[in-house]
Amino acid sequence: MSGTGEVVAAAAPAAGWRRAGIAGAAIGVLAAGAAAGVAVERLTVGRSMRKRARLALDATAPYGSLRGRPGRAIADDGTELYYEVDEVDPAGGAVDADADPRRRRLFGRKAPAPVTVVFSHGYCLGQDSWHFQRAALRGIVRTVHWDQRSHGRSGRGRAQDRAGGGVPVGIDQLGRDLKAVIDAAAPEGPLVLVGHSMGGMTVMALAERYPELIRDRVAAVALVGTSSGRLDEVSFGLPVAGMKAVRRVLPGVLRALGSQPELVERGRRATADLFAGLIKRYSFGSRDVDPAVARFAERLIESTPIDVVAEFYPAFAEHDKSAALALFRDVPVLVLAGDKDLVTPSSHSEAIADLLPDAELVIVPDAGHLVMLEHPETVTDRLADLLVRAGAVPDVL
């Protein structure tokens, strides 16, 4: 890793570009919470053919195509936050269940209660990472999907923009951002808060800063593939000694990479195959992931600039919101994780459940960090059960 830092600093051509490209790919997958230094299986078809296949998947796959009524919230530091609202069916919430058996299986025909479900996405992803759950809930219950600052369609963090990058972003700020989105998109009525990975940490930060909001308005919480702390102990599937070495140099490497975004992004594009292999390794737990879904995850992650990756990364080592979990004890809680998650291991979800003994703990077999994309029906079914328990939709059994 020290060699990578030297390459970035010197911006050397030829072999230097190749090494910088590998570093860019590895750090890019850190956007999904991974780490560098894994072996990637060799592909058997030519690079140009693989590039054409990626372009074909981008053109034909429907993932990430759902759009709602757009809106913008302003954070307490002036950062513009983009969100979309999917309203309940205009006919009083009635849904044509015969036309969509999936919806009938989940909720039946009755209109839902006036609850807003707010989805918060993970590190270097975007609101579209909830594609499958959004499709299933569309028209049945009011939902809000938003992009965290510097992600997706939201604006660059004001402090980072003014400084030209390099200023760290803390989880506490993200909690305040979520409050701004709620104030703009769902200023009244019950709420169900759903967060994946960093989004779950955002929900915890919201609770710590605004306990009265949790007490007065939150009807249920879902924490998916997330952690309440001790992320600095995660090995990402690497040997302990190797991970210790990575942690020693990674902050400096990230700062160096973040200061040379054009170099890194060029290198990351040049090593697209390696990048795709790392994405698959750290995002999914099963071998038979739909190639279109895998490519969708790759697109989400690769769209996050390297300087944004660098600015958010330090927050995870400092994250500790275990005490805030007590604020969720009086509401239904779903804690869900993949059993092969190398980013926020299922042991972190078990630790959350230990602090919330009444929570439903679901460990999904053969699933990685992006469990909501890898096993969408399982995640959607568990969310549907949570919404029933919260009174957001009727129990039709």
Buried (B, 14 or more C-beta within 10 A) or exposed (E): BEEBBEBBEEEEEEEBBBBBBBBBBBBBBBBBBBBBBBEBEEEEEEEEEBEEEBEEBBEEBEBBEBEBEEBBBBBEBEBBBBBBBBBBBEEEBBBEBEEBEEBBBBBBBBBBBEBBBBBBBBBBBBBBBBBBBBBBBBBBBBBBBBBBBBBBBBBBBBBBBEEEBEEBBBBBBBBBBBBBBBEBBBEEEBBBBBBBBBBBBBBBBBBBBBEEBBEEBBBBBBBBBBBBBBBEEBBBBBEEEEBEBBBEEBEEBBBBBBBBBEBBBBBBBBBBBBBBBBBBBBBBBEEEBBBBBBBBBBBBBBBBBBBBBBBBBBBBBEBBBBEBBEBBEEBBBBBBBBBBBBBBBBBBBEBBBEBBEEBBBBBBEBBBBBBBBBBBEBBBBBBBBBBBBBBBBBEEE
